[in-house]
């Protein structure tokens, strides 16, 4: 093989060199052992043990098991036993390796990829290619015993490698008819603590029993020096209803709303046979809410699209009932959170091919799950409410009360502003002039920088409003909920213009400043704050941008203390970024300055600048750099699309595509 130059590639690697031999290929389970945090949680081994429990639960979900037993042994190991079909242990037809070995030693291998009528598992807990192979990789030892088809198979691994090859024997009278037993010793070097969180494990096992009525789940805890172990057993027949009632801390306003529905196969597009959900919802007037959701028995502690479907279905049904019975008071606008905020629920969804956000499967991202759950919940609740009108009216009262409380919180600002005299924010340091053509307000990142800006500003025309922390991402915030955020409230009151839409004609008679200037640090965090503020202005104050009132100040990142050069005296030169710094140094060299005669300081933030430096570099109209914000070539619709992609909550895929295309153009500020 020849290189492009025609010379053979030797493959030798010289110190500091980059050649063919520099490329290393990680094989088998090496990637997991090198970067365990990419595949599991490393605080403790709970997730890797859960992977084995989930496999046992998948057997029960498929209808082949009625018992799951977990044992915490005194030596720190954990056993998980089920009475399912047992993992096949014959040779794989293509790989010619025992299947049980493939399952435990290879990523992206398992029996759950083949969905549909011919697959071993129609429904299972996700296909991220991690599963028990990660458990095996991060274990000092892992033993597997399978009873299947009249035979018992045994094998053992260490650090993901086979240490005891597969052995087979005939099933004896003492052996179980079928099932799998896995015993694992987690390797302490991969975890902050090897002790399993007992409460979390109990909660997981209890929820498995709730979600699979008729399946017995047991937890046995062995302790050194004690003859009789501690045993807990769960067997639920009442399902979600009993479970939710046990967890509620307040009395429900109406009877529990519960239901269960699964697709028959010839329903809406993109919904497969057997997909659907079971749910139980309680509405309470006060107290903490209890919310648990599952997908194919996997707990989704971070929620996801199935929870969004429940929220959408509940909101649509309740809103429809209120409108049908004309219960809505004048001036009240109902929002989904008004219905959902007082809802406690247990939701168990069945999705054929679930897509999760990460390897630990804590959040469901499957888009069709929202429509799936919503389409079943909404008509069921509509029917129930119209069959129980008195209960429906009680629920409507609760929901309307929530909406009125929310709206009162947002209207407080409107009343203060509409009372004749604007009550300005206490942290605003205002200017003396009332001429809006001259006045400027600087929205400054942090109190320390705000202090320097107050001392360095021109008191006649420049006002300072310090912002604490990062402003809320307001892209998807409803306008009447904006003022719940203190920073946004203060900006609106200080500027003197109400939030508005693109096609609105807001009242600009109260505008107090001709220039609204965003002033943040010159680093990555500062850029983030800039983006959040620009998002706020573009979404909720677009006419400020259209009229040319919004600006971005550009503070320098570097200061160069230059020596005297010929006739030029010593000077302080400020550079905006790395490129300008290099240009400055090149100029000094041409002017005869020695290489080591200058010193370079990097500003970590505006708070490090003295009042004099901040005036000279950022506030003085004669020397500062101020960029006016406009829609430029993108226009209004193009800018909207860009902001949606960058700031929208459901745009992770679009952002990932953008980063993959342009990631190499970004300079990382470390």
C-alpha positions in Angstrom: 0.0 0.0 0.0 1.3 3.5 -0.9 0.7 6.9 0.6 -0.3 9.9 -1.5 3.4 10.8 -1.9 4.2 7.3 -3.3 6.3 6.3 -0.3 5.3 3.3 1.7 3.7 3.9 5.1 6.1 2.5 7.7 3.6 2.8 10.6 6.4 3.7 13.0 5.6 6.3 15.6 8.2 8.9 16.5 8.0 10.7 19.9 5.3 13.5 19.4 4.6 12.3 15.9 1.2 11.5 14.3 1.2 8.5 12.0 -0.7 5.3 11.2 0.4 3.8 14.5 -1.2 6.7 16.4 -4.7 5.4 15.7 -5.9 3.0 18.3 -9.0 0.8 17.9 -10.8 0.0 21.1 -12.2 -3.5 20.9 -14.9 -5.4 22.8 -15.8 -3.8 26.1 -12.6 -1.5 26.3 -14.6 1.7 25.6 -16.9 1.0 28.6 -13.9 0.4 30.9 -12.1 3.5 29.7 -15.1 5.9 29.9 -17.7 4.2 32.2 -19.5 7.5 32.8 -20.6 7.5 29.1 -22.5 4.3 29.7 -23.8 4.3 33.2 -24.0 6.4 36.4 -20.8 6.0 38.5 -22.0 7.2 41.9 -22.9 3.6 42.7 -23.6 0.3 40.7 -27.4 0.8 40.8 -27.8 1.3 37.1 -25.7 -1.7 36.1 -27.7 -3.9 38.5 -30.9 -2.5 37.1 -29.9 -3.6 33.6 -30.0 -7.2 34.8 -33.3 -6.6 36.7 -34.8 -5.0 33.5 -33.9 -8.2 31.5 -35.8 -10.3 34.0 -38.7 -7.8 33.8 -38.7 -8.0 30.0 -39.3 -11.8 30.3 -42.3 -11.2 32.5 -43.5 -8.4 30.2 -43.3 -10.8 27.3 -45.5 -13.3 29.3 -42.8 -15.9 30.1 -42.1 -15.2 33.8 -44.0 -14.9 37.1 -41.1 -14.4 39.5 -38.1 -12.1 40.0 -35.8 -12.5 43.0 -33.0 -10.2 44.0 -30.5 -11.1 46.6 -28.0 -8.7 48.2 -25.2 -11.1 49.4 -23.1 -10.4 52.5 -19.9 -10.4 50.3 -21.2 -7.4 48.3 -22.4 -9.3 45.3 -25.9 -9.2 43.9 -28.0 -12.0 42.4 -30.9 -11.6 40.1 -33.0 -14.7 39.3 -36.0 -15.1 37.0 -38.2 -18.0 35.7 -38.2 -16.8 32.1 -37.2 -18.7 29.0 -33.5 -18.5 29.8 -30.8 -17.0 27.6 -30.0 -19.3 24.6 -26.5 -20.9 24.9 -26.1 -22.6 21.6 -23.7 -21.3 18.9 -24.8 -18.2 17.1 -25.5 -19.1 13.4 -23.3 -16.3 12.0 -20.7 -15.7 14.8 -20.2 -19.4 15.7 -19.8 -18.3 19.4 -22.1 -19.3 22.2 -25.0 -16.8 22.3 -24.8 -16.3 26.1 -21.2 -15.2 25.6 -22.1 -12.7 22.9 -24.8 -11.2 25.1 -22.4 -10.5 28.0 -19.3 -9.5 26.1 -20.4 -7.4 23.1 -22.1 -4.0 22.8 -25.0 -3.8 20.3 -25.9 -7.4 20.7 -29.1 -8.9 22.1 -32.6 -10.3 21.5 -34.5 -7.1 21.4 -33.5 -5.6 18.1 -35.9 -7.8 16.1 -39.2 -6.2 16.7 -42.6 -7.3 15.3 -44.4 -10.6 15.2 -41.4 -12.7 14.6 -39.2 -11.2 17.3 -38.3 -12.7 20.7 -39.4 -9.5 22.4 -42.2 -7.3 21.0 -41.8 -4.8 23.9 -38.6 -4.2 25.9 -36.8 -1.4 27.7 -34.9 0.2 24.9 -32.1 -0.5 22.4 -29.1 1.5 23.3 -26.6 -1.3 22.9 -25.4 -1.2 26.5 -27.4 -3.5 28.7 -25.7 -6.4 30.6 -22.5 -6.1 28.6 -21.8 -2.9 30.6 -22.7 -4.7 33.8 -20.1 -7.3 32.8 -17.4 -4.8 31.8 -17.5 -3.1 35.2 -17.6 -6.2 37.3 -14.7 -8.0 39.1 -16.7 -11.2 38.5 -20.1 -12.1 36.9 -21.6 -15.6 36.9 -24.5 -16.8 34.7 -26.5 -19.9 35.2 -29.2 -20.8 32.7 -31.8 -23.6 32.8 -33.4 -24.2 29.5 -34.6 -27.1 27.4 -33.6 -29.8 29.9 -30.0 -28.5 30.3 -28.2 -26.2 32.7 -25.5 -23.9 31.3 -22.9 -22.1 33.4 -20.2 -19.6 32.6 -18.3 -16.8 34.4 -16.5 -13.5 33.4 -14.1 -11.1 34.9 -13.8 -7.5 33.7 -15.9 -8.5 30.7 -13.6 -11.4 29.7 -14.5 -15.1 29.8 -12.7 -16.8 32.8 -14.8 -19.9 33.0 -15.8 -21.3 29.5 -19.4 -22.4 29.0 -20.2 -25.9 30.6 -23.4 -27.9 30.0 -25.0 -30.6 32.1 -28.4 -32.3 32.2 -31.0 -30.7 34.4 -31.3 -32.5 37.8 -34.2 -32.7 40.2 -32.9 -29.8 42.3 -32.5 -27.5 39.3 -35.2 -25.1 38.1 -37.2 -26.0 35.0 -36.2 -22.8 33.2 -34.9 -19.3 33.9 -31.7 -17.3 34.3 -29.6 -16.5 37.4 -26.9 -13.7 37.3 -24.6 -13.0 40.2 -22.4 -9.9 39.8 -19.6 -8.4 41.9 -19.3 -4.7 40.9 -15.7 -3.5 40.6 -15.1 -0.8 43.2 -12.6 1.1 41.0 -15.3 2.2 38.7 -17.7 3.6 41.3 -17.6 6.2 44.0 -19.3 3.7 46.3 -20.1 0.0 45.7 -23.0 0.0 48.1 -26.4 0.0 46.4 -28.9 2.7 47.6 -31.4 0.5 49.4 -34.3 2.9 49.2 -33.9 3.3 45.4 -33.6 -0.5 44.9 -36.8 -1.1 47.0 -38.7 1.6 45.0 -37.6 0.0 41.7 -38.6 -3.5 42.7 -41.9 -2.4 44.2 -42.7 -0.5 41.0 -42.0 -3.6 38.9 -44.5 -5.5 40.9 -47.1 -2.7 40.5 -46.6 -2.5 36.8 -46.9 -6.3 36.3 -49.9 -7.4 38.4 -49.5 -11.1 39.2 -45.7 -11.2 39.1 -44.0 -11.8 42.5 -40.9 -9.7 43.2 -38.7 -10.4 46.2 -35.7 -8.8 47.8 -33.5 -10.7 50.2 -30.7 -8.9 52.2 -28.0 -11.1 53.7 -26.0 -9.7 56.6 -22.8 -11.0 58.1 -23.3 -12.8 61.4 -27.1 -13.1 61.0 -28.6 -16.5 60.3 -32.0 -15.3 58.9 -31.8 -12.8 56.0 -34.2 -9.9 55.7 -36.9 -10.7 53.0 -39.4 -8.3 51.4 -42.0 -9.6 48.9 -44.3 -7.6 46.6 -47.3 -9.0 44.7 -49.9 -6.4 43.5 -53.3 -7.2 42.0 -54.8 -3.7 42.2 -52.1 -2.2 40.0 -51.6 1.5 39.6 -54.6 2.7 41.6 -53.5 1.1 44.9 -49.9 2.3 44.3 -50.9 5.9 43.7 -53.3 6.0 46.7 -50.5 4.8 49.0 -48.2 7.6 47.9 -50.7 10.5 48.1 -50.2 13.0 50.9 -53.5 14.9 50.3 -57.1 14.0 49.7 -58.0 13.9 45.9 -60.5 16.6 44.8 -62.3 14.1 42.6 -62.1 10.3 42.4 -59.0 8.9 40.7 -59.1 9.0 36.9 -57.7 5.7 35.6 -57.6 4.0 32.3 -55.7 1.5 30.0 -55.8 1.2 26.2 -53.6 -0.5 23.7 -53.6 -0.4 19.9 -55.3 -3.3 18.1 -53.1 -3.0 15.0 -55.2 -1.1 12.5 -55.3 2.3 14.2 -53.5 5.5 13.4 -50.3 5.7 11.3 -47.0 5.0 13.2 -48.8 3.2 16.0 -48.1 -0.5 16.2 -50.2 -3.3 17.6 -49.9 -3.5 21.4 -48.6 0.0 21.9 -50.5 2.2 24.4 -50.6 3.1 28.0 -52.1 2.5 31.5 -52.5 5.5 33.7 -53.9 6.6 37.0 -54.3 10.4 37.9 -55.2 12.1 41.1 -55.9 15.9 41.4 -55.1 17.4 44.8 -55.6 21.0 46.1 -52.4 21.2 48.0 -49.4 19.1 49.2 -46.6 17.5 47.2 -47.5 15.8 43.9 -46.4 12.2 43.2 -45.3 11.6 39.6 -43.9 8.4 38.2 -43.7 7.3 34.6 -42.4 4.1 33.0 -41.8 2.9 29.4 -41.9 -0.9 29.0 -41.3 -1.1 32.8 -38.2 1.1 32.7 -38.5 4.0 35.1 -38.2 7.4 33.3 -37.3 9.6 36.2 -36.7 12.6 33.9 -40.0 12.2 32.1 -40.2 12.5 28.4 -42.7 12.5 25.5 -45.1 10.0 27.1 -45.5 12.4 30.1 -46.0 15.3 27.6 -48.8 13.2 26.0 -50.5 12.7 29.3 -50.2 16.5 30.0 -51.6 17.3 26.5 -54.5 14.8 26.9 -55.5 16.0 30.3 -55.4 19.7 29.2 -57.4 19.2 26.0 -60.1 17.2 27.8 -60.5 19.7 30.8 -60.4 22.7 28.6 -63.1 21.2 26.3 -65.3 20.4 29.3 -64.9 24.0 30.7 -65.8 25.5 27.3 -68.7 23.2 26.7 -70.3 24.1 30.1 -69.3 27.8 29.8 -67.4 27.8 33.1 -64.5 30.0 32.2 -64.6 33.5 33.9 -64.0 36.5 31.7 -60.4 37.4 31.1 -58.9 34.0 32.3 -56.8 32.2 29.8 -56.2 28.5 30.5 -52.7 26.9 30.0 -51.5 23.3 30.2 -49.6 23.9 33.5 -52.8 25.0 35.2 -54.2 21.5 34.7 -51.0 19.6 35.2 -49.5 21.4 38.2 -51.9 19.7 40.7 -51.9 16.3 39.1 -50.3 13.3 40.7 -50.0 10.3 38.4 -48.5 6.9 37.6 -48.1 6.3 33.9 -47.0 3.1 32.3 -46.5 3.3 28.5 -45.8 0.4 26.1 -43.7 1.5 23.1 -42.5 -0.9 20.4 -39.1 0.8 19.7 -38.5 3.4 22.5 -35.8 6.0 21.9 -34.3 7.3 25.1 -32.2 10.4 25.6 -29.1 8.7 27.1 -27.6 5.3 28.0 -29.3 5.3 31.4 -32.7 5.6 29.8 -34.1 8.2 32.2 -36.0 10.3 29.6 -38.1 9.1 26.6 -37.6 11.0 23.4 -39.8 9.0 21.0 -41.9 11.6 19.1 -44.9 9.3 18.4 -45.3 8.6 22.2 -46.8 12.1 22.8 -49.6 11.5 20.2 -50.0 7.9 21.3 -50.7 8.7 25.0 -52.6 11.9 24.3 -55.0 10.2 21.8 -55.9 7.6 24.4 -56.1 9.9 27.5 -58.1 12.8 26.0 -61.2 10.9 24.9 -61.3 8.7 28.0 -61.2 11.8 30.3 -63.7 13.7 28.1 -66.2 10.8 28.4 -65.6 10.4 32.2 -66.1 14.2 32.9 -69.3 14.3 30.9 -70.6 11.2 32.7 -69.7 12.8 36.1 -70.5 16.4 35.5 -70.4 17.4 39.2 -66.9 16.0 39.6 -66.0 17.8 36.3 -67.1 21.1 37.7 -65.0 20.5 40.9 -62.0 19.9 38.7 -62.8 22.9 36.6 -62.9 25.1 39.8 -59.4 23.8 40.8 -57.9 24.4 37.4 -59.5 27.9 37.0 -58.1 28.8 40.5 -54.6 27.8 39.4 -55.0 30.0 36.2 -56.2 33.0 38.2 -53.3 32.7 40.7 -50.8 32.5 37.8 -52.3 35.5 36.1 -52.4 37.6 39.3 -48.7 37.0 39.7 -48.0 38.4 36.2 -50.5 41.3 36.5 -48.8 42.8 39.6 -46.3 44.5 37.3 -48.9 45.7 34.9 -50.8 47.4 37.8 -47.7 49.1 39.1 -46.8 50.3 35.7 -50.3 51.5 34.9 -50.8 53.5 38.1 -49.3 56.7 36.6 -45.7 56.5 37.8 -43.4 53.7 36.9 -41.9 52.0 40.0 -38.4 51.5 38.8 -36.3 48.5 39.9 -34.3 49.2 43.1 -31.0 48.0 41.6 -31.3 50.4 38.5 -28.8 53.3 38.7 -30.6 55.8 36.5 -29.1 58.7 34.5 -30.0 62.4 35.0 -31.1 63.2 31.5 -34.6 62.6 30.2 -33.7 62.9 26.5 -34.2 59.4 25.0 -32.1 60.3 22.0 -29.1 60.5 24.3 -29.9 58.1 27.1 -28.4 54.6 27.3 -29.0 51.7 29.7 -26.4 49.0 30.1 -27.6 45.6 31.1 -24.5 44.4 33.0 -23.6 40.8 33.9 -23.1 40.6 37.7 -23.1 42.9 40.6 -19.3 43.4 40.7 -19.2 44.6 37.1 -22.3 46.7 37.8 -20.3 48.5 40.6 -17.4 49.3 38.3 -19.9 50.5 35.6 -21.7 52.7 38.0 -18.4 54.5 39.0 -17.1 54.7 35.4 -20.2 55.8 33.5 -21.3 59.2 32.4 -24.0 60.0 35.0 -25.8 62.4 32.7 -26.8 59.9 30.0 -25.8 56.4 31.1 -27.9 54.1 33.3 -26.7 50.8 34.8 -29.0 47.7 35.5 -27.0 44.8 37.0 -28.4 41.3 36.2 -27.9 38.5 38.7 -27.1 35.2 37.1 -28.3 34.1 33.7 -31.6 35.3 32.4 -34.3 32.8 31.7 -34.5 31.3 28.2 -37.7 33.0 27.2 -38.1 31.5 23.7 -41.0 29.2 24.7 -42.3 31.2 27.7 -45.9 32.5 27.4 -46.0 36.3 27.4 -48.3 36.5 30.5 -45.8 34.4 32.5 -42.7 36.5 31.7 -42.9 38.7 34.7 -42.7 35.8 37.1 -38.9 36.1 36.3 -37.4 39.0 38.4 -34.7 39.9 35.8 -37.1 40.1 32.9 -39.6 42.1 35.0 -36.8 44.6 35.9 -35.6 45.0 32.3 -39.2 45.7 31.0 -39.9 48.2 33.7 -36.6 50.0 33.3 -36.8 50.2 29.5 -40.4 51.4 29.7 -41.9 49.2 26.9 -44.3 46.3 27.5 -43.7 42.8 26.0 -45.3 42.5 22.6 -45.4 40.4 19.4 -44.0 41.0 15.9 -47.3 42.3 14.5 -48.3 44.3 17.6 -48.1 48.1 17.9 -46.8 48.6 21.4 -46.9 52.0 23.2 -43.4 53.6 22.9 -44.4 56.8 24.7 -42.9 55.3 27.9 -39.5 54.4 26.3 -36.8 55.8 28.6 -33.6 55.0 26.7 -32.6 55.3 23.0 -30.0 52.6 23.4 -30.4 49.3 25.3 -26.9 47.9 25.5 -26.1 44.3 26.5 -22.8 44.4 28.4 -21.3 40.9 29.4 -17.9 39.3 29.8 -15.9 38.6 26.7 -15.8 34.8 27.5 -18.1 31.9 26.7 -20.5 32.6 29.7 -20.7 36.2 28.6 -21.7 35.1 25.1 -24.3 32.8 26.6 -25.9 35.7 28.5 -25.8 37.8 25.3 -27.7 35.0 23.5 -30.3 34.7 26.3 -30.9 38.5 26.3 -31.1 38.6 22.5 -33.6 35.7 22.6 -35.7 37.8 25.1 -35.7 40.9 22.9 -36.3 39.1 19.6 -39.2 37.0 21.0 -40.9 39.5 23.4 -39.6 43.0 22.4 -39.1 42.7 18.6 -40.0 46.3 17.9 -37.1 47.4 20.1 -34.8 45.6 17.6 -36.8 46.8 14.5 -36.4 50.4 15.7 -32.7 50.1 16.3 -32.7 50.4 20.0 -30.8 47.2 20.9 -27.0 47.1 21.0 -24.2 44.7 22.1 -21.2 46.2 23.8 -17.8 44.5 23.0 -15.4 44.7 26.0 -11.8 43.6 25.3 -10.5 40.3 26.3 -6.8 41.3 26.6 -4.7 44.3 27.7 -1.1 44.7 26.4 1.3 46.9 28.4 3.6 48.0 25.6 7.0 49.6 26.3 8.3 52.8 24.8 9.2 52.4 21.1 11.3 55.1 19.5 9.2 58.2 19.6 6.2 56.3 20.9 5.8 56.3 24.7 4.7 53.3 26.8 1.0 52.6 26.4 -1.8 50.3 27.4 -3.4 48.7 24.3 -6.7 46.7 24.5 -7.4 43.8 22.2 -10.9 42.4 21.5 -9.9 38.8 20.9 -7.0 36.5 20.0 -6.9 37.7 16.4 -6.6 41.3 17.5 -4.0 40.4 20.1 -1.8 38.8 17.5 -2.2 41.8 15.2 -1.2 44.1 18.1 1.9 42.1 18.9 2.9 42.0 15.2 2.6 45.8 15.1 4.8 46.1 18.2 7.4 43.9 16.6 7.4 46.1 13.5 7.8 49.2 15.6 11.0 47.7 17.2 9.7 46.4 20.5 11.7 43.4 21.9 9.8 40.1 22.1 9.8 40.0 25.9 9.4 43.7 26.6 5.6 43.7 26.7 3.2 42.0 29.2 -0.2 40.6 28.4 -3.2 40.5 30.8 -6.3 38.6 30.2 -9.5 39.9 31.7 -11.5 37.0 33.3 -14.5 39.3 33.5 -15.8 42.9 33.6 -15.6 42.9 37.4 -11.7 42.8 37.1 -11.7 46.1 35.2 -11.4 49.3 37.2 -14.0 52.0 36.6 -11.4 53.9 34.5 -10.6 50.9 32.3 -14.3 50.1 31.8 -15.0 53.7 30.8 -12.1 53.8 28.4 -12.8 50.5 26.7 -16.5 50.0 26.9 -18.6 53.0 28.0 -16.9 56.0 26.4 -18.7 56.8 23.1 -15.4 57.9 21.5 -13.4 54.8 22.1 -15.9 51.9 22.8 -17.2 49.3 20.3 -21.0 49.0 20.2 -22.7 46.8 17.7 -26.3 47.5 16.7 -28.6 44.5 16.6 -30.6 43.9 13.4 -32.1 41.1 11.4 -29.5 41.6 8.6 -29.6 39.3 5.6 -31.6 36.5 7.3 -34.7 38.7 7.6 -37.4 38.1 10.2 -38.4 34.5 9.2 -34.8 33.4 8.8 -33.9 34.8 12.2 -36.9 33.1 13.8 -35.9 29.7 12.3 -32.3 30.2 13.7 -33.5 31.1 17.2 -36.0 28.1 17.2 -33.1 25.7 16.3 -30.8 27.2 18.9 -33.2 27.9 21.8 -36.2 25.5 21.3 -36.6 22.8 23.9 -37.5 20.1 21.3 -34.7 21.0 18.8 -31.9 18.7 20.2 -31.5 16.9 16.9 -31.3 20.1 14.9 -28.7 21.5 17.3 -26.7 18.3 17.0 -26.7 18.5 13.2 -25.6 22.2 13.4 -22.7 21.2 15.8 -21.6 18.4 13.5 -21.6 20.7 10.5 -19.9 23.7 12.1 -18.3 22.4 15.3 -14.8 22.8 13.9 -15.3 26.5 13.5 -15.8 27.1 17.2 -13.0 28.2 19.5 -13.3 26.7 22.9 -12.5 29.0 25.8 -11.0 26.7 28.4 
